[in-house]
Structure formats: C-alpha cells, structure tokens
Amino acid sequence: MSKSSILKALAVTAFFAGGALSSAQANDTVTLYASNNTAAVDALLGVVAEAAPDLKVQVVSASTGALLTRIEAEAGKPQADVFWSAGFSTMASYKAHFQPHKNKAGLPADMVGQDNLWNGSNVHVMVLMVNKRQLGTLAEPKSWSDLFKPEWKGKFVFGDPVNSSSAYAQLFGLYKLFGRDGLEKLARNAVIVGSSSSTYKAPAAGEYPVGITMEYSAQAYVAGGQKEIALVYPSEGTFMSPEGMAIVKGAPHAAAAARLMDIMASEKAQTAIFKATYRRPANLNVDVKALSGLPSLPDIKIMEIDQNEAAAQRDAVIGIWKEILAAQ
C-alpha cells in the first residue's frame, strides 16, 4: 500500500515528546482507536495534557465499524490499547476483544458494561428535533404516537437502523414501547434516510419539520443560534443509548491504557468533551443543565432499555423492520 493510501485509510495523530521513543516513554504511550469527531478527541487530549503530561496518546481515527473490524483482525497481536466508542449493544457484540477495567470515577451501574468489560463515555438521549418554522398547520409533536397520526405522513425523517446504531436504538425502543404495530405506523409515515446525520441536518435546513435524532446533534443547532429549533422529549418516555470505551484484550500498554480510561471517565474530561460536543456525559457529576440549559437526566422520562437484550435481538428486530418496509 502506498503512503498516500495509508493516510487516506486512517487519520493518525501522534503525540510524542520528540525523537525516537525510549523504553520508558513507550510504556507511557497508549494507542487510542477513536471513532469520535475531532472536537471530542481534541477536548480529551487537552485534559490528558494537563492531568497526565507524561502520558502520550497516539490516536487512530476511523469509523466505529472499521476500528472494531481492525481490532478483531489484530486479536492475535493487538495494536490498540483503548477503543472509543460504540453503543453498548455494539460493544457487547465485540466483548471477546475487551478486558475488564473497574473505573475510578464512580460511574452509575447502568453506565458500566457487562463484567466491567467497557465503561460509559457518554449517553445519547433520543429526541424529536423540531423546526418550528416548518410546522405550518401541524401542531408541535409532544409524543412518539403523535408522529403515527395520518397528518404526519412524509413530514419527519428517521435513520436507517440497518446502517445506523442510533437509529437501531430508536427502533428497538419504539418496538419495546409499541410493538410491531408501532413500527408499522412508523414505517407508514416516516421518510427513511440513509445516514443518521440526515436526521438532524434535514430539519436544521428546513427540509422537514421533524427529525428523530440524538439530543447532542439537535442541541448543536440550538447553541449555534437557530431559534426555530426545539428539542422535544416524548411524553411516553424516551430512550438512552450509552456509548462505551474499553481496554483492548491483550493491550500492549495495559497500565497506560488503564490510566487513560480513568481520565476519560473523569468529571474534568467529560465536562470538556460535553462543552465541545454536547454529548451527554456518563459521569453524572457533570452539571449538564448549568453548562447548557439541557434538562438534567433525572428530569427526563426515560424508558429503561436492556442493552444486552437490544444486542441479542438486533437481527430479529431488523428482520421485522425489513418485513414491514417490504409490505408498504
């Protein structure tokens, strides 16, 4: 593979003290496979530089799927120390490639994965992103079931759950809440878009009045000054999709990886990442309401979702969804 091909395949950012790494330096270097955006990664690295200046972080950036596939392929000789991040249901599917780490940040129990194999980094709360200027004669929706009404046909966007983990989290939550009948009503009215980014970009651009999306995506537009954008937390209850980080099984720098994991779960790091991205922290010591005006998690009606169940039933629920779409 040519040098240019390698650079296109992966964006690699290395932070070294300079020159060749000594043995001691190598032990304080950790390779982080990160699927998060540049703002999140930069916020984390800023905190690491202050909290542990001797800890050097080499970042390999790519999509979640590409990085997990790479970790799986490298299982015989791991190259990564830490992976960040994927939804808990996806983490569960790759649990054979992670090793336990008990966090020091006191994360709540529902933000810690099975057998401490992964820790929560942030949690996505699902919302209705409403563009009030585009509602016309439609009343602002207050519930999931509002979108099932005939007048909402073709008026809101929903991601493809086959390709989007956030859309699958939404689909699974709606399935648990309303059963197959609810999914049929959803399919009848929704405009299915190929990428999760379209679920917030389309209403932000005024292409549709509503998108079913993630809280942080919608909040970025509110914070950016789009006063016509509102976040609605459906009255029946909404769903959370935690994202996790984990030490790769057989990590070559396991001690340094543990240090990085503790920093990532810390209030300081999660505050910095929230300020940069509006991704709701897994660490509940971060005062989201004071920082952004978003409601505190205890003030949101949340429907409990078993992430292990969501992972185990993914193929079955996706199969039901495909059957419903084919019958439309």
SELO-485190 format. One record per residue (C-alpha): x, y, z; residue in one letter. Coordinates in pm, 1 decimal, always signed. Example, Ala and Ser with C-alpha at 12.3 -4.5 7.8 and 13.67 -1.06 7.14 Angstrom:
2
+1230.0, -450.0, +780.0, a
+1367.0, -106.0, +714.0, s
***
This chain:
328
+0.0, +0.0, +0.0, m
+132.2, +343.5, -88.8, s
+192.6, +609.9, +173.0, k
-93.6, +819.9, +35.6, s
-331.1, +521.8, +52.5, s
-242.6, +461.5, +413.2, i
-304.8, +824.4, +500.7, l
-642.5, +811.1, +331.7, k
-740.6, +490.9, +509.3, a
-665.9, +616.4, +858.8, l
-608.4, +955.5, +1013.7, a
-331.3, +911.3, +1265.9, v
-228.8, +1179.2, +1509.5, t
+75.7, +1105.7, +1720.5, a
+179.3, +1296.8, +2029.0, f
+542.2, +1226.2, +2120.9, f
+797.1, +1407.8, +2329.6, a
+1017.4, +1411.0, +2020.3, g
+1269.2, +1176.3, +1861.8, g
+1275.0, +801.0, +1899.4, a
+1078.5, +656.1, +2187.9, l
+1281.9, +520.2, +2475.0, s
+1161.6, +210.8, +2660.3, s
+1026.3, +427.7, +2944.1, a
+846.2, +655.7, +2700.4, q
+695.9, +357.8, +2521.0, a
+546.3, +236.3, +2849.2, n
+374.9, +574.9, +2890.3, d
+236.9, +574.9, +2537.8, t
-112.3, +449.2, +2466.0, v
-272.5, +386.8, +2126.2, t
-632.8, +502.4, +2115.8, l
-864.1, +382.6, +1839.0, y
-1126.2, +660.8, +1825.3, a
-1437.8, +695.5, +1613.2, s
-1537.1, +1025.1, +1773.2, n
-1510.9, +1355.6, +1594.1, n
-1211.2, +1586.6, +1605.3, t
-1370.2, +1819.1, +1861.7, a
-1422.7, +1534.0, +2109.9, a
-1073.8, +1392.9, +2058.9, v
-908.8, +1733.3, +2090.8, d
-1102.3, +1806.4, +2411.0, a
-985.3, +1477.6, +2560.8, l
-623.1, +1530.2, +2461.0, l
-627.8, +1875.1, +2618.9, g
-731.7, +1724.2, +2951.6, v
-474.7, +1443.8, +2924.2, v
-200.1, +1700.4, +2861.2, a
-290.9, +1875.1, +3187.8, e
-376.3, +1575.6, +3405.2, a
-100.5, +1338.5, +3292.4, a
+162.0, +1522.3, +3085.2, p
+381.5, +1210.3, +3081.9, d
+106.6, +1005.6, +2915.5, l
+141.1, +1021.5, +2538.4, k
-159.9, +934.5, +2327.1, v
-139.7, +810.9, +1970.7, q
-479.1, +842.0, +1803.7, v
-600.6, +630.1, +1514.1, v
-925.7, +772.2, +1377.6, s
-1176.6, +587.2, +1160.6, a
-1540.7, +478.8, +1169.3, s
-1667.7, +261.5, +1452.8, t
-1716.2, -36.6, +1224.3, g
-1372.9, -5.3, +1066.4, a
-1197.5, +15.8, +1402.7, l
-1383.2, -276.9, +1556.4, l
-1311.6, -485.4, +1248.2, t
-945.9, -390.7, +1278.8, r
-938.9, -485.1, +1649.3, i
-1092.1, -820.4, +1560.2, e
-835.2, -876.5, +1284.2, a
-549.7, -782.8, +1519.1, e
-666.9, -1010.8, +1801.8, a
-361.6, -1234.9, +1769.5, g
-129.2, -938.4, +1813.8, k
-322.7, -632.2, +1938.6, p
-204.0, -292.6, +1819.5, q
-461.2, -81.0, +2005.3, a
-476.5, -21.0, +2379.4, d
-811.4, +158.3, +2410.7, v
-1121.0, +175.4, +2188.9, f
-1358.3, +476.8, +2199.6, w
-1653.2, +443.9, +2124.3, s
-1962.3, +247.2, +2021.0, a
-2308.8, +189.1, +2157.8, g
-2333.6, -61.4, +2441.7, f
-2517.5, -311.9, +2222.2, s
-2233.5, -296.6, +1969.4, t
-1973.6, -322.0, +2246.7, m
-2149.3, -637.8, +2364.4, a
-2112.9, -790.0, +2019.5, s
-1733.5, -745.7, +2043.5, y
-1692.9, -826.6, +2413.4, k
-1446.6, -1107.8, +2339.3, a
-1195.7, -840.6, +2236.6, h
-1207.3, -631.3, +2555.3, f
-1063.5, -682.9, +2901.7, q
-1215.1, -567.7, +3234.0, p
-1142.1, -228.8, +3385.2, h
-1309.6, -102.7, +3702.5, k
-1338.4, +271.5, +3668.5, n
-1239.9, +511.4, +3946.9, k
-1493.1, +779.7, +3855.5, a
-1791.2, +617.8, +4025.6, g
-1995.1, +581.9, +3706.2, l
-2353.5, +467.3, +3772.4, p
-2422.4, +97.5, +3730.5, a
-2613.6, +142.3, +3404.3, d
-2310.4, +318.6, +3256.8, m
-2083.7, +20.4, +3313.1, v
-2077.5, -275.8, +3077.1, g
-2104.6, -645.2, +3148.6, q
-1829.4, -764.9, +3385.0, d
-1662.8, -420.8, +3362.8, n
-1558.4, -501.3, +3005.5, l
-1643.0, -146.6, +2899.8, w
-1721.9, +183.3, +3071.8, n
-1963.0, +453.1, +2962.9, g
-1814.8, +753.3, +2785.9, s
-2137.2, +935.2, +2709.6, n
-2503.7, +864.2, +2660.8, v
-2727.1, +958.9, +2370.7, h
-3079.9, +1064.7, +2460.0, v
-3325.0, +1033.9, +2172.7, m
-3535.8, +1338.4, +2092.4, v
-3767.7, +1485.6, +1835.6, l
-3583.3, +1772.1, +1669.0, m
-3848.6, +2022.8, +1562.7, v
-3810.6, +2310.3, +1316.5, n
-4097.3, +2532.5, +1427.7, k
-4088.6, +2741.3, +1109.5, r
-4168.1, +2434.2, +903.1, q
-4463.2, +2308.9, +1106.6, l
-4722.7, +2504.6, +911.4, g
-5065.8, +2393.7, +1034.3, t
-4920.4, +2096.5, +1222.1, l
-4917.8, +2110.6, +1599.9, a
-4575.0, +2059.2, +1755.4, e
-4549.8, +1688.2, +1839.5, p
-4533.0, +1603.8, +2206.9, k
-4517.4, +1225.6, +2185.3, s
-4398.8, +938.7, +1967.4, w
-4758.5, +848.1, +1895.6, s
-4824.7, +1196.7, +1755.4, d
-4598.9, +1103.4, +1463.9, l
-4814.8, +798.3, +1392.1, f
-5113.6, +1018.9, +1302.3, k
-5207.6, +1043.2, +931.4, p
-5121.0, +1413.4, +906.5, e
-4755.9, +1336.7, +977.8, w
-4706.0, +1114.0, +675.1, k
-4392.2, +1229.7, +491.5, g
-4326.1, +1505.4, +744.8, k
-4041.6, +1360.3, +951.4, f
-3714.8, +1180.1, +890.9, v
-3587.7, +861.1, +1050.7, f
-3247.4, +698.0, +1002.1, g
-3186.6, +356.9, +852.0, d
-3147.2, +120.0, +1150.1, p
-2962.7, -132.2, +934.9, v
-2669.0, +107.8, +899.5, n
-2707.6, +341.0, +1198.2, s
-2661.9, +230.2, +1559.0, s
-2852.9, +533.6, +1686.8, s
-3145.5, +459.3, +1454.2, a
-3144.8, +99.2, +1574.0, y
-3157.1, +222.3, +1935.5, a
-3461.7, +429.8, +1841.6, q
-3622.3, +142.8, +1653.2, l
-3567.6, -102.8, +1937.8, f
-3707.3, +143.6, +2191.1, g
-4017.2, +203.6, +1980.8, l
-4059.0, -171.2, +1933.7, y
-4047.4, -226.0, +2310.4, k
-4291.1, +59.7, +2365.3, l
-4543.4, -4.1, +2086.1, f
-4468.7, -349.7, +1945.0, g
-4487.7, -438.7, +1576.9, r
-4797.3, -223.0, +1534.5, d
-4594.7, +84.8, +1631.7, g
-4320.4, +0.6, +1384.0, l
-4580.9, -37.3, +1110.1, e
-4717.8, +308.6, +1188.7, k
-4366.1, +449.8, +1197.1, l
-4280.8, +298.1, +858.3, a
-4606.2, +423.9, +709.6, r
-4528.8, +787.6, +793.6, n
-4151.4, +827.0, +813.8, a
-3912.6, +933.8, +541.1, v
-3623.5, +688.6, +579.6, i
-3282.7, +848.9, +526.1, v
-2958.8, +660.9, +473.1, g
-2741.9, +827.9, +735.2, s
-2802.2, +935.4, +1092.0, s
-2658.2, +1279.0, +1010.5, s
-2953.0, +1348.2, +779.2, s
-3193.2, +1313.7, +1072.8, t
-3064.7, +1641.6, +1215.2, y
-2930.0, +1814.1, +905.0, k
-3262.3, +1789.9, +721.8, a
-3476.2, +1963.9, +987.9, p
-3197.7, +2215.3, +1052.9, a
-3203.9, +2307.5, +682.6, a
-3583.4, +2332.3, +684.5, g
-3631.7, +2030.7, +458.3, e
-3861.3, +1858.8, +709.4, y
-4041.2, +1981.3, +1021.5, p
-3911.3, +1698.0, +1243.3, v
-3626.4, +1452.2, +1272.3, g
-3594.7, +1160.3, +1513.0, i
-3238.9, +1206.0, +1629.7, t
-2993.4, +1237.0, +1915.9, m
-3003.0, +1513.9, +2173.2, e
-2645.7, +1635.1, +2117.8, y
-2695.9, +1667.9, +1741.2, s
-3002.7, +1886.7, +1782.3, a
-2853.1, +2089.8, +2067.0, q
-2560.6, +2195.6, +1849.7, a
-2802.1, +2391.7, +1629.3, y
-2978.6, +2548.9, +1928.5, v
-2642.4, +2654.6, +2069.8, a
-2546.5, +2782.2, +1727.0, g
-2834.1, +3029.8, +1732.0, g
-3109.6, +2858.1, +1532.3, q
-3400.7, +2975.1, +1745.6, k
-3653.6, +2786.8, +1533.0, e
-3508.1, +2454.8, +1650.1, i
-3659.0, +2288.7, +1958.2, a
-3589.3, +1958.8, +2133.5, l
-3891.9, +1752.9, +2238.2, v
-3858.3, +1466.2, +2485.3, y
-4162.2, +1246.0, +2402.1, p
-4420.3, +1218.0, +2676.1, s
-4436.3, +836.2, +2673.8, e
-4069.2, +833.2, +2766.1, g
-3759.9, +836.8, +2553.8, t
-3462.6, +606.7, +2516.9, f
-3098.4, +629.0, +2609.0, m
-2818.1, +470.8, +2412.5, s
-2495.7, +470.7, +2615.0, p
-2165.6, +468.1, +2431.5, e
-1864.6, +295.7, +2575.3, g
-1487.6, +278.6, +2584.3, m
-1278.9, -26.5, +2661.3, a
-928.6, -160.9, +2703.0, i
-848.3, -394.8, +2417.5, v
-783.5, -751.2, +2528.6, k
-409.5, -808.9, +2537.3, g
-336.7, -436.2, +2507.9, a
+40.2, -386.1, +2467.7, p
+35.6, -96.7, +2716.7, h
-230.3, -209.4, +2962.1, a
-116.2, +9.6, +3254.8, a
-111.3, +322.9, +3040.0, a
-447.9, +221.0, +2895.8, a
-596.9, +199.9, +3246.6, a
-466.6, +549.9, +3324.0, r
-625.3, +685.6, +3006.2, l
-956.3, +512.6, +3079.3, m
-972.2, +672.8, +3424.3, d
-903.0, +1015.1, +3279.7, i
-1168.0, +965.7, +3010.4, m
-1430.1, +880.0, +3273.4, a
-1335.0, +1172.2, +3496.6, s
-1556.1, +1472.3, +3557.8, e
-1291.0, +1702.8, +3408.7, k
-1259.6, +1513.2, +3080.9, a
-1630.3, +1454.6, +3039.7, q
-1702.7, +1821.1, +3109.0, t
-1453.8, +1925.1, +2842.5, a
-1598.0, +1680.8, +2590.2, i
-1952.9, +1795.3, +2667.1, f
-1860.4, +2159.5, +2619.1, k
-1706.9, +2075.6, +2282.9, a
-1974.6, +1838.8, +2151.5, t
-2289.8, +1843.0, +2374.0, y
-2256.8, +1464.3, +2414.2, r
-2426.2, +1398.1, +2749.6, r
-2165.6, +1257.6, +2991.9, p
-2187.4, +916.6, +3151.2, a
-2038.2, +1078.6, +3462.4, n
-2336.7, +1228.7, +3643.3, l
-2116.4, +1469.8, +3839.2, n
-2111.3, +1689.1, +3529.1, v
-2386.6, +1951.9, +3564.0, d
-2531.1, +1943.8, +3214.4, v
-2813.6, +2184.1, +3298.5, k
-2578.9, +2453.1, +3428.6, a
-2345.8, +2416.1, +3131.7, l
-2605.2, +2413.4, +2854.2, s
-2962.4, +2455.4, +2971.2, g
-3043.1, +2096.7, +2875.2, l
-3252.6, +1915.9, +3137.5, p
-3079.0, +1704.0, +3396.9, s
-3112.6, +1332.0, +3328.1, l
-3337.2, +1269.3, +3632.2, p
-3579.4, +1528.8, +3489.7, d
-3625.5, +1335.5, +3163.4, i
-3875.2, +1049.8, +3146.7, k
-3660.3, +758.9, +3036.3, i
-3782.9, +416.3, +2933.2, m
-3540.3, +153.4, +3058.5, e
-3376.3, -45.1, +2779.9, i
-3169.7, -357.9, +2841.4, d
-2869.3, -303.2, +2615.1, q
-2778.4, -672.4, +2620.8, n
-3131.6, -756.8, +2509.8, e
-3109.5, -493.4, +2236.5, a
-2789.4, -652.6, +2109.7, a
-2926.2, -1007.2, +2127.7, a
-3247.7, -916.3, +1944.5, q
-3092.4, -693.6, +1679.1, r
-3122.8, -939.1, +1390.3, d
-3479.9, -1027.6, +1482.7, a
-3597.1, -665.7, +1517.9, v
-3419.9, -559.1, +1199.0, i
-3585.8, -855.2, +1026.5, g
-3928.8, -736.9, +1142.0, i
-3848.6, -385.7, +1019.8, w
-3746.2, -511.6, +675.2, k
-4066.0, -717.3, +651.9, e
-4272.8, -409.5, +735.1, i
-4094.3, -193.7, +478.3, l
-4131.9, -459.4, +209.1, a
-4507.7, -468.0, +271.7, a
-4554.2, -90.9, +240.0, q
***
